Amino acid sequence: MAKNSCKSELDTAKSRCERDLNLNGTFAIIGCFSGPWTCALGTVLVAITHQNCVNDAQEDYENCLN
């Protein structure tokens, strides 16, 4: 039962990561109209933020299982 709860929490966390990716990605695309450096910086920040979110979700899942 606990494993199902942990999996559910992981799925919820990943869904939130995706939601934030979409929101932040929209602003990164808008930033692309300001120039290539703004576009590159925005895109890199979105990628880093998303990866950190997914890593945190996975870590929380592994802690939940233990």
MDAnalysis code that builds the backbone (N, CA, C; Angstrom):
import MDAnalysis as mda
import numpy as np

u = mda.Universe.empty(198, n_residues=66, atom_resindex=np.repeat(np.arange(66), 3), trajectory=True)
u.add_TopologyAttr("name", ["N", "CA", "C"] * 66)
u.add_TopologyAttr("resid", np.arange(1, 67))
u.add_TopologyAttr("resname", ["MET", "ALA", "LYS", "ASN", "SER", "CYS", "LYS", "SER", "GLU", "LEU", "ASP", "THR", "ALA", "LYS", "SER", "ARG", "CYS", "GLU", "ARG", "ASP", "LEU", "ASN", "LEU", "ASN", "GLY", "THR", "PHE", "ALA", "ILE", "ILE", "GLY", "CYS", "PHE", "SER", "GLY", "PRO", "TRP", "THR", "CYS", "ALA", "LEU", "GLY", "THR", "VAL", "LEU", "VAL", "ALA", "ILE", "THR", "HIS", "GLN", "ASN", "CYS", "VAL", "ASN", "ASP", "ALA", "GLN", "GLU", "ASP", "TYR", "GLU", "ASN", "CYS", "LEU", "ASN"])
u.atoms.positions = np.array([
    [0.823, -1.191, 0.000],
    [0.000, 0.000, 0.000],
    [0.868, 1.257, 0.000],
    [1.944, 1.251, 0.782],
    [2.814, 2.421, 0.862],
    [3.479, 2.695, -0.483],
    [3.826, 1.630, -1.218],
    [4.462, 1.820, -2.518],
    [3.531, 2.519, -3.488],
    [2.222, 2.187, -3.431],
    [1.257, 2.855, -4.298],
    [1.138, 4.332, -3.943],
    [1.179, 4.627, -2.640],
    [1.114, 6.005, -2.186],
    [2.355, 6.775, -2.653],
    [3.517, 6.141, -2.548],
    [4.761, 6.780, -2.990],
    [4.713, 7.043, -4.493],
    [4.219, 6.080, -5.248],
    [4.126, 6.220, -6.706],
    [3.165, 7.349, -7.061],
    [2.069, 7.429, -6.331],
    [1.100, 8.498, -6.568],
    [1.721, 9.867, -6.296],
    [2.487, 9.960, -5.215],
    [3.164, 11.217, -4.898],
    [4.202, 11.572, -5.961],
    [4.907, 10.565, -6.474],
    [5.887, 10.800, -7.537],
    [5.193, 11.315, -8.792],
    [4.090, 10.691, -9.155],
    [3.347, 11.124, -10.338],
    [2.850, 12.558, -10.195],
    [2.368, 12.888, -9.003],
    [1.897, 14.253, -8.745],
    [3.044, 15.247, -8.848],
    [4.174, 14.908, -8.254],
    [5.336, 15.807, -8.297],
    [5.816, 16.005, -9.728],
    [5.858, 14.926, -10.510],
    [6.294, 15.057, -11.898],
    [5.312, 15.877, -12.718],
    [4.021, 15.742, -12.422],
    [3.021, 16.569, -13.114],
    [3.235, 18.044, -12.812],
    [3.601, 18.325, -11.580],
    [3.877, 19.721, -11.204],
    [5.143, 20.227, -11.893],
    [6.118, 19.350, -12.034],
    [7.329, 19.736, -12.770],
    [6.987, 20.096, -14.213],
    [6.129, 19.294, -14.824],
    [5.717, 19.549, -16.209],
    [4.930, 20.851, -16.319],
    [4.054, 21.101, -15.346],
    [3.283, 22.346, -15.335],
    [4.221, 23.549, -15.290],
    [5.209, 23.479, -14.389],
    [6.156, 24.581, -14.260],
    [7.032, 24.708, -15.499],
    [7.379, 23.577, -16.107],
    [8.152, 23.607, -17.349],
    [7.388, 24.362, -18.429],
    [6.116, 24.081, -18.559],
    [5.307, 24.764, -19.570],
    [5.209, 26.261, -19.300],
    [5.002, 26.621, -18.058],
    [4.895, 28.037, -17.701],
    [6.220, 28.760, -17.932],
    [7.307, 28.195, -17.406],
    [8.619, 28.827, -17.557],
    [9.071, 28.825, -19.013],
    [8.736, 27.770, -19.732],
    [9.083, 27.700, -21.154],
    [8.412, 28.800, -21.959],
    [7.192, 29.116, -21.579],
    [6.472, 30.206, -22.259],
    [7.223, 31.520, -22.094],
    [7.690, 31.781, -20.888],
    [8.442, 33.018, -20.658],
    [9.802, 32.981, -21.361],
    [10.404, 31.818, -21.456],
    [11.675, 31.700, -22.174],
    [11.473, 32.004, -23.652],
    [10.390, 31.522, -24.214],
    [10.095, 31.796, -25.629],
    [9.842, 33.279, -25.842],
    [9.105, 33.887, -24.933],
    [8.874, 35.331, -25.024],
    [10.207, 36.074, -24.948],
    [11.110, 35.593, -24.080],
    [12.430, 36.205, -23.960],
    [13.240, 36.108, -25.233],
    [12.927, 35.138, -26.070],
    [13.652, 34.981, -27.334],
    [13.446, 36.176, -28.261],
    [12.358, 36.911, -28.068],
    [12.131, 38.105, -28.874],
    [13.067, 39.244, -28.470],
    [13.712, 39.107, -27.313],
    [14.631, 40.145, -26.841],
    [16.042, 39.975, -27.376],
    [16.341, 38.812, -27.920],
    [17.667, 38.591, -28.471],
    [18.177, 37.198, -28.166],
    [19.251, 36.825, -28.826],
    [19.759, 35.461, -28.684],
    [20.301, 35.142, -27.294],
    [20.929, 36.109, -26.627],
    [21.475, 35.836, -25.300],
    [20.365, 35.638, -24.284],
    [19.345, 36.453, -24.366],
    [18.197, 36.302, -23.473],
    [17.511, 34.966, -23.721],
    [17.397, 34.602, -24.968],
    [16.779, 33.329, -25.343],
    [17.586, 32.152, -24.789],
    [18.884, 32.199, -24.992],
    [19.751, 31.113, -24.520],
    [19.714, 31.009, -23.003],
    [19.822, 32.131, -22.325],
    [19.809, 32.131, -20.864],
    [18.480, 31.595, -20.332],
    [17.382, 32.073, -20.895],
    [16.063, 31.613, -20.466],
    [15.886, 30.123, -20.674],
    [16.330, 29.634, -21.822],
    [16.198, 28.211, -22.133],
    [17.032, 27.355, -21.178],
    [18.253, 27.788, -20.908],
    [19.120, 27.043, -19.991],
    [18.526, 27.037, -18.578],
    [18.029, 28.163, -18.128],
    [17.434, 28.228, -16.793],
    [16.199, 27.340, -16.685],
    [15.395, 27.297, -17.734],
    [14.213, 26.428, -17.734],
    [14.642, 24.965, -17.648],
    [15.648, 24.591, -18.424],
    [16.123, 23.201, -18.421],
    [16.683, 22.808, -17.052],
    [17.467, 23.687, -16.452],
    [18.054, 23.394, -15.142],
    [16.963, 23.283, -14.077],
    [16.034, 24.206, -14.087],
    [14.944, 24.191, -13.116],
    [14.112, 22.920, -13.242],
    [13.826, 22.531, -14.470],
    [13.035, 21.312, -14.688],
    [13.794, 20.076, -14.214],
    [15.057, 19.985, -14.542],
    [15.832, 18.810, -14.134],
    [15.948, 18.733, -12.617],
    [16.133, 19.869, -11.968],
    [16.183, 19.887, -10.502],
    [14.863, 19.412, -9.906],
    [13.766, 19.823, -10.487],
    [12.447, 19.416, -10.005],
    [12.264, 17.907, -10.129],
    [12.621, 17.362, -11.283],
    [12.497, 15.917, -11.506],
    [13.418, 15.146, -10.552],
    [14.630, 15.640, -10.365],
    [15.561, 14.988, -9.432],
    [15.024, 15.001, -8.006],
    [14.450, 16.128, -7.592],
    [13.872, 16.229, -6.248],
    [12.700, 15.262, -6.093],
    [11.864, 15.159, -7.122],
    [10.732, 14.243, -7.077],
    [11.209, 12.797, -6.941],
    [12.232, 12.442, -7.683],
    [12.772, 11.083, -7.617],
    [13.385, 10.800, -6.244],
    [14.100, 11.776, -5.705],
    [14.706, 11.613, -4.380],
    [13.625, 11.438, -3.307],
    [12.567, 12.239, -3.395],
    [11.461, 12.108, -2.444],
    [10.802, 10.735, -2.570],
    [10.670, 10.243, -3.790],
    [10.092, 8.920, -4.019],
    [10.946, 7.826, -3.377],
    [12.236, 7.906, -3.578],
    [13.146, 6.899, -3.000],
    [13.129, 6.960, -1.469],
    [13.051, 8.173, -0.909],
    [12.956, 8.312, 0.548],
    [11.635, 7.741, 1.063],
    [10.587, 7.923, 0.296],
    [9.276, 7.409, 0.686],
    [9.288, 5.881, 0.740],
    [9.993, 5.257, -0.190],
    [10.042, 3.800, -0.230],
    [10.840, 3.227, 0.934],
    [11.782, 3.989, 1.449],
    [12.655, 3.494, 2.532],
    [12.080, 3.736, 3.882],
])
